[in-house]
């Protein structure tokens, strides 16, 4: 029947088959049942130990832990006016699942554990009447259904049963434990089914309920999980929007990289090599020559360039034979003299030898040593600005502004 309904064999346990009951099992005798499609056994009024092997208990424990709904099915003929346990899943003295039929009170009792305490549900019904009955107890979360002979007898909402069975749990058939609850009568087709609406296996013509209580609780839990996820995502979105609003207030600036150094937007610095003030403007370097104040020297001084200074300074001038000499300029008389702080000082330096004929010797302006005709005065380090270039003449070098540039304050060394 189970195969006909597409039942997964891994989701059911055939108790009589798994217990491997035979005619020689102490306390039971194989007899004819309600039908001949499966074995039926008479449970006799004597001490017996009909319980599952460890591998069966392990499979049962795993199924109970992983599934939230199951159905216990059995076909039985209980001796009239007797009481006994049909099936019991025990751990020491605690019953996780126990179905008991009392012929003394005409009751079917379901014993279970919830929140660490033993609970009992009582259903008034006379099962111990010596007749054949089909019984199905279905649990879906906290929803319990009791079917007898394919009739829905009771439907209740109970406290959620514990299904997290301990490894010491074991299954007993026809008794509570070794000493108590002995069932008297015939039992056939005992199964535990771990699917929704498991009673359909026993009574295929019954209507199914959709969704089951377990399905509904799963939907509710899913909605609660989605609500929690939505709340977290909303919080993250609010945080992200706050950060974005802060970023919108930020100014994304472009930097400038000069000689391995990085300058932020609007940073300024001085380039001493070119005597320029530079500024980073939106990633572009803009430089302007350092502006020198107008220089008005006294009558006894001249404006001259001094090493490591961009602007000319006034230095005392020297006069020799009607010729005006600026600071550092030289004159050749009987010996070489150089103008220093307004005084001609004798220079003792010797002149280097020349590799040219004497007729090609030329004396540069304001110098004492001759050079060969065509000498490169610019190579001696004559200083010109970046917008001017050095030009060689016969006796000296001068700075000239590049095409499109004009001299600054009449000095062609610096042009704009």
C-alpha positions in Angstrom: 0.0 0.0 0.0 2.8 2.4 0.9 4.5 1.8 -2.4 1.3 2.4 -4.3 1.0 5.8 -2.7 4.6 6.7 -3.6 5.7 6.4 0.1 9.4 6.8 0.7 10.6 3.7 2.5 13.1 5.8 4.4 10.2 7.7 6.0 8.5 4.7 7.6 9.3 1.9 10.0 7.4 -1.4 9.8 7.6 -2.3 13.5 6.8 -6.1 13.3 9.2 -6.6 10.4 12.0 -4.6 12.1 11.5 -6.5 15.4 11.9 -9.8 13.4 9.1 -11.4 15.3 8.7 -15.2 14.6 6.5 -17.9 16.0 9.3 -18.9 18.5 9.6 -15.4 20.0 8.9 -15.7 23.8 5.4 -14.4 24.6 4.0 -14.2 21.1 2.5 -16.6 18.6 1.9 -16.0 14.9 -1.8 -16.3 14.1 -4.2 -15.3 11.3 -4.9 -11.6 11.3 -7.5 -9.3 9.7 -6.0 -10.2 6.4 -3.2 -12.4 5.2 -1.0 -9.7 3.4 1.2 -9.3 6.6 2.0 -11.2 9.7 -0.1 -11.0 12.8 0.9 -12.1 16.3 -1.0 -13.0 19.5 0.5 -11.3 22.5 0.0 -13.7 25.4 -0.6 -13.0 29.1 3.0 -13.7 30.2 6.2 -11.9 30.8 8.0 -11.0 27.6 10.6 -8.5 26.2 9.5 -7.3 22.7 11.7 -4.3 22.0 13.7 -2.9 19.0 17.3 -3.7 18.3 19.8 -0.7 18.6 19.9 0.0 14.8 16.1 0.3 14.7 16.1 2.6 17.7 18.8 4.8 16.1 16.8 5.1 12.9 13.7 6.0 14.9 15.5 8.6 16.9 16.8 10.3 13.8 13.4 10.4 12.1 11.8 11.9 15.2 14.5 14.6 15.5 14.2 15.6 11.8 10.5 15.5 11.3 7.8 17.6 12.9 4.9 15.2 12.1 4.3 11.5 12.2 1.5 8.9 12.4 1.3 5.7 14.4 -0.7 3.0 12.7 -1.9 -0.4 13.9 -4.5 -3.1 13.3 -5.4 -4.9 16.5 -7.9 -7.2 18.2 -7.7 -6.6 22.0 -9.1 -9.1 24.5 -12.3 -7.7 26.0 -12.1 -5.7 29.2 -8.3 -5.9 29.3 -5.8 -3.0 29.5 -2.4 -2.8 27.9 0.2 -0.6 26.0 0.1 -1.0 22.2 3.4 0.8 21.5 5.8 2.7 23.8 9.0 4.7 23.1 10.7 4.9 26.5 13.8 6.5 28.0 14.2 5.0 31.5 10.9 5.9 33.2 10.0 8.7 30.7 7.6 8.1 27.8 8.2 10.1 24.7 5.3 8.3 22.9 3.0 5.7 24.4 -0.4 4.6 23.2 -2.4 2.7 25.9 -5.9 1.1 25.6 -7.8 0.6 28.9 -10.7 -1.8 28.7 -11.5 -1.1 32.4 -12.4 2.5 31.7 -13.0 2.2 28.0 -10.3 4.8 27.2 -7.5 5.3 24.7 -4.6 7.2 26.4 -1.8 9.0 24.7 1.2 9.6 27.0 4.0 12.0 25.9 6.5 14.6 27.3 6.3 18.3 26.8 8.7 20.9 28.4 10.3 18.2 30.5 7.0 17.0 32.0 4.9 13.9 31.3 1.5 14.7 29.8 -1.5 12.5 29.1 -4.4 12.9 26.7 -7.5 10.7 27.4 -10.0 9.7 24.6 -13.1 7.9 25.8 -13.5 5.0 23.4 -14.0 1.3 23.8 -11.2 -0.4 21.9 -10.9 -3.6 24.1 -14.1 -5.4 22.8 -12.6 -8.4 21.2 -13.2 -7.0 17.7 -10.7 -6.0 15.0 -10.0 -2.3 14.8 -7.7 0.0 12.8 -6.2 2.8 14.9 -4.2 5.8 13.6 -2.7 8.6 15.8 -1.4 11.5 13.8 0.6 14.4 15.2 1.5 17.5 13.3 3.3 20.0 15.6 0.7 20.4 18.4 -2.3 19.1 16.4 -3.4 15.6 17.2 -5.9 13.4 15.2 -7.2 10.1 16.3 -8.8 7.8 13.7 -10.5 4.5 14.6 -11.7 2.3 11.7 -11.1 5.2 9.3 -13.4 7.5 11.3 -12.0 10.7 12.7 -12.9 10.2 16.4 -11.0 13.0 18.1 -9.1 16.2 17.0 -7.2 18.2 19.6 -4.5 20.9 20.0 -2.1 19.7 22.7 1.1 21.0 24.2 4.0 20.5 21.7 5.5 17.1 22.2 9.2 16.6 22.7 10.7 14.8 19.7 14.4 15.2 20.5 14.8 11.6 21.7 17.9 10.6 23.7 20.2 7.9 22.5 19.1 5.7 25.4 15.5 5.6 24.0 14.0 2.3 22.9 10.8 1.1 21.3 8.6 -1.6 23.0 5.7 -3.4 21.2 2.8 -4.6 23.3 4.2 -3.5 26.6 5.5 -0.4 28.4 8.7 -2.0 29.6 10.0 -5.3 30.9 7.4 -5.5 33.7 4.4 -3.4 33.0 1.6 -2.6 30.5 1.3 -6.0 28.8 -1.1 -6.0 25.9 -3.4 -9.0 25.5 -4.6 -9.7 22.0 -3.5 -9.8 18.3 -1.5 -7.0 16.7 -0.9 -6.6 12.9 0.4 -3.9 10.5 2.2 -1.7 13.1 3.9 1.2 11.4 5.3 4.7 12.2 5.0 7.0 9.2 6.8 10.3 9.0 4.8 12.2 6.4 1.8 14.6 6.6 -1.6 13.0 6.8 -0.1 9.6 7.4 -3.4 8.0 8.2 -4.0 8.0 4.4 -1.7 5.0 4.2 -4.3 3.0 6.4 -7.4 4.6 5.0 -6.7 5.9 1.4 -10.3 7.1 0.9 -10.2 9.7 3.6 -9.8 13.4 2.9 -6.5 15.0 3.5 -6.0 18.3 5.3 -4.0 21.0 3.6 -2.0 22.6 5.1 -1.2 20.6 8.1 -0.5 22.2 11.5 3.2 21.6 10.9 3.0 23.2 7.5 1.2 26.2 8.9 3.7 26.6 11.7 6.5 26.4 9.2 4.9 29.1 7.1 4.5 31.2 10.2 8.1 30.6 11.2 9.1 31.5 7.6 7.2 34.8 7.8 8.8 35.6 11.2 12.2 34.9 9.7 11.4 37.1 6.7 10.2 39.9 9.1 13.4 39.6 11.1 15.5 39.7 7.9 13.5 42.7 6.6 14.1 44.5 9.9 17.8 43.9 9.6 17.9 44.9 6.0 15.9 48.1 6.8 18.4 48.9 9.5 21.3 48.4 7.1 19.6 50.4 4.4 19.0 53.3 6.8 22.7 53.2 7.8 23.8 53.1 4.2 21.5 56.1 3.4 23.0 58.0 6.3 26.5 57.2 5.0 25.6 58.2 1.5 24.2 61.5 2.7 27.5 62.2 4.5 29.4 61.3 1.4 27.3 63.7 -0.7 28.5 66.5 1.5 32.2 65.5 0.9 34.2 67.1 -1.9 36.1 64.7 -4.1 39.4 66.5 -4.8 42.1 65.7 -7.3 45.7 65.7 -6.1 48.9 66.7 -7.8 52.1 64.6 -7.9 55.4 66.5 -8.3 58.8 64.9 -8.0 57.4 61.9 -6.1 55.4 64.2 -3.7 51.6 64.3 -3.6 49.9 67.6 -2.9 46.3 68.0 -2.1 44.0 70.4 -3.9 44.8 74.1 -3.1 48.2 73.1 -1.5 51.0 75.6 -2.3 54.8 75.1 -2.3 58.0 76.9 -3.5 60.2 75.5 -6.2 63.6 77.0 -5.3 65.2 75.7 -8.5 63.0 77.8 -10.6 62.1 80.5 -8.1 58.4 79.8 -8.5 55.4 79.6 -6.2 53.2 76.6 -7.2 49.6 75.7 -6.4 47.6 72.5 -7.0 44.3 73.4 -8.6 41.9 70.4 -9.3 44.8 68.1 -10.2 46.7 70.7 -12.3 49.9 72.4 -11.1 50.0 76.1 -11.7 53.3 78.0 -11.1 54.2 81.6 -11.2 57.6 83.2 -10.7 58.2 84.6 -7.3 57.5 88.3 -7.5 60.5 90.3 -6.4 59.9 93.7 -4.9 61.3 96.7 -6.9 65.0 97.1 -6.0 66.3 100.6 -5.7 70.0 100.4 -4.8 72.0 103.4 -3.4 74.5 105.2 -5.7 77.4 103.1 -4.4 75.7 99.7 -5.0 74.4 97.6 -7.9 71.7 94.9 -8.0 73.3 91.4 -8.4 72.2 87.8 -8.2 73.4 85.9 -5.1 73.7 82.2 -4.8 70.6 80.4 -3.3 68.5 83.6 -3.6 65.9 84.2 -6.2 65.7 88.0 -6.0 68.6 90.3 -6.7 70.2 92.1 -3.8 72.1 95.4 -3.6 75.9 94.9 -3.4 78.6 97.6 -3.1 80.1 98.4 -6.5 83.8 98.9 -7.3 85.2 101.5 -9.7 88.6 100.9 -11.4 89.9 103.2 -14.2 86.5 104.7 -14.8 85.0 101.2 -15.1 82.1 100.1 -12.8 82.4 96.6 -11.4 79.6 94.7 -9.7 80.0 92.1 -6.9 82.1 89.1 -8.2 83.2 90.8 -11.4 87.0 90.8 -12.1 89.5 93.2 -13.7 93.0 92.3 -15.0 95.7 94.9 -14.4 99.1 93.9 -13.2 97.3 91.2 -11.4 93.8 89.8 -11.2 91.4 91.6 -8.9 87.8 90.9 -7.9 85.2 93.2 -6.6 84.1 92.1 -3.1 81.9 94.3 -0.9 83.0 97.4 -2.8 86.7 96.6 -2.6 89.0 95.2 -5.2 90.7 92.2 -3.8 93.7 90.5 -5.4 92.9 87.0 -6.7 95.7 84.4 -6.6 94.1 81.7 -8.7 96.1 80.5 -11.7 94.6 80.3 -15.2 94.2 76.9 -16.8 96.2 76.1 -19.9 94.4 76.7 -23.3 94.3 74.3 -26.2 94.3 76.9 -28.9 96.7 79.3 -30.6 97.4 82.7 -29.0 95.6 84.5 -31.8 92.4 82.7 -30.8 92.7 83.7 -27.1 89.7 85.9 -25.9 89.3 87.6 -22.6 85.7 87.4 -21.4 84.0 90.4 -19.9 84.8 91.0 -16.2 87.2 88.0 -16.1 90.9 87.6 -15.7 91.6 84.4 -17.5 91.4 84.1 -21.3 89.4 81.4 -23.1 89.5 80.0 -26.6 87.4 81.5 -29.3 83.9 79.8 -29.4 84.0 79.0 -25.7 80.7 77.7 -24.2 79.9 80.2 -21.5 76.4 78.7 -20.9 78.1 75.4 -19.9 79.7 77.2 -16.9 76.3 77.2 -15.2 75.0 80.6 -16.3 71.6 80.8 -14.6 68.5 81.5 -16.6 64.8 81.0 -15.6 62.6 78.3 -17.1 61.1 80.7 -19.6 64.4 82.1 -20.8 67.4 80.4 -22.4 71.1 81.0 -22.4 72.8 82.4 -25.4 76.6 82.3 -26.0 78.4 85.5 -27.3 82.1 86.1 -28.1 83.0 87.2 -24.6 80.0 86.3 -22.4 76.7 84.6 -22.0 73.3 86.2 -21.7 69.7 85.1 -21.0 67.1 85.8 -23.6 63.3 85.3 -23.2 61.8 82.5 -25.2 59.4 83.3 -28.0 56.1 84.7 -26.5 57.6 85.7 -23.2 58.7 89.1 -21.8 61.4 89.9 -19.3 60.3 90.7 -15.7 61.5 94.1 -14.6 64.0 94.3 -17.4 65.8 91.1 -16.4 65.8 88.5 -19.2 66.9 85.8 -16.7 63.2 85.6 -15.7 60.4 85.9 -18.2 56.7 85.7 -18.3 
